[in-house]
Amino acid sequence: MTVPAEGAPPPVIPEMNHRAGREGRLRWAIITSLCVRPLAVLIPLIVVPVFISYLGTERYGLYESIGAMAAWVVSPAGRSATC
């Protein structure tokens, strides 16, 4: 092991270099977010017409209504403060 010169910063140990790992994870999160957002728009554009053709408009409306009510009941915003 070599001794650093006078006034030189201490050597960087890979296990202790958390900043590089954090920057890499942030970069990966941004890239994946940019890839997923268009899919979140495209998938419903494809799936909704398929569901409507399979279920019909009335049954599809019932399906969506039940799903919305279930999401409302499960979400914290759907509960009152007195419960």
C-alpha positions as semicolon CSV with decimal commas, in nm:
position;residue;x (nm);y (nm);z (nm)
1;M;0,000;0,000;0,000
2;T;0,138;0,340;-0,092
3;V;0,136;0,638;0,141
4;P;-0,044;0,944;-0,001
5;A;0,160;1,261;-0,048
6;E;0,140;1,540;0,207
7;G;-0,189;1,732;0,166
8;A;-0,332;1,484;-0,086
9;P;-0,686;1,361;-0,026
10;P;-0,719;1,010;0,114
11;P;-0,757;0,732;-0,141
12;V;-1,112;0,646;-0,241
13;I;-1,214;0,298;-0,136
14;P;-1,480;0,155;-0,374
15;E;-1,701;0,033;-0,089
16;M;-1,705;0,380;0,061
17;N;-1,783;0,566;-0,260
18;H;-2,158;0,587;-0,201
19;R;-2,203;0,894;-0,419
20;A;-2,117;0,708;-0,740
21;G;-2,363;0,431;-0,655
22;R;-2,635;0,682;-0,569
23;E;-2,579;0,871;-0,896
24;G;-2,595;0,546;-1,091
25;R;-2,923;0,446;-0,926
26;L;-3,068;0,792;-0,991
27;R;-2,966;0,777;-1,356
28;W;-3,121;0,429;-1,390
29;A;-3,444;0,547;-1,222
30;I;-3,476;0,840;-1,463
31;I;-3,415;0,622;-1,768
32;T;-3,667;0,358;-1,662
33;S;-3,923;0,626;-1,576
34;L;-3,889;0,777;-1,922
35;C;-3,939;0,432;-2,077
36;V;-4,241;0,338;-1,863
37;R;-4,442;0,660;-1,903
38;P;-4,521;0,609;-2,274
39;L;-4,630;0,253;-2,193
40;A;-4,870;0,387;-1,933
41;V;-5,040;0,583;-2,212
42;L;-5,027;0,317;-2,483
43;I;-5,150;0,016;-2,287
44;P;-5,494;0,161;-2,201
45;L;-5,535;0,275;-2,562
46;I;-5,500;-0,088;-2,667
47;V;-5,670;-0,267;-2,375
48;V;-5,987;-0,057;-2,339
49;P;-6,120;-0,124;-2,692
50;V;-6,046;-0,495;-2,646
51;F;-6,236;-0,501;-2,316
52;I;-6,530;-0,310;-2,468
53;S;-6,551;-0,548;-2,763
54;Y;-6,532;-0,848;-2,530
55;L;-6,766;-0,728;-2,252
56;G;-6,985;-0,475;-2,431
57;T;-7,030;-0,117;-2,317
58;E;-7,271;-0,189;-2,033
59;R;-7,064;-0,466;-1,873
60;Y;-6,743;-0,269;-1,924
61;G;-6,901;0,027;-1,742
62;L;-7,001;-0,201;-1,457
63;Y;-6,648;-0,347;-1,448
64;E;-6,494;0,002;-1,427
65;S;-6,747;0,115;-1,163
66;I;-6,675;-0,181;-0,937
67;G;-6,301;-0,128;-0,980
68;A;-6,331;0,242;-0,895
69;M;-6,541;0,171;-0,585
70;A;-6,296;-0,095;-0,468
71;A;-6,005;0,146;-0,512
72;W;-6,196;0,416;-0,323
73;V;-6,272;0,184;-0,030
74;V;-5,912;0,064;-0,004
75;S;-5,750;0,408;-0,037
76;P;-5,691;0,618;0,274
77;A;-5,875;0,911;0,110
78;G;-6,192;0,700;0,099
79;R;-6,208;0,669;0,478
80;S;-6,340;0,939;0,704
81;A;-6,140;1,071;0,998
82;T;-6,397;0,945;1,248
83;C;-6,366;0,574;1,162
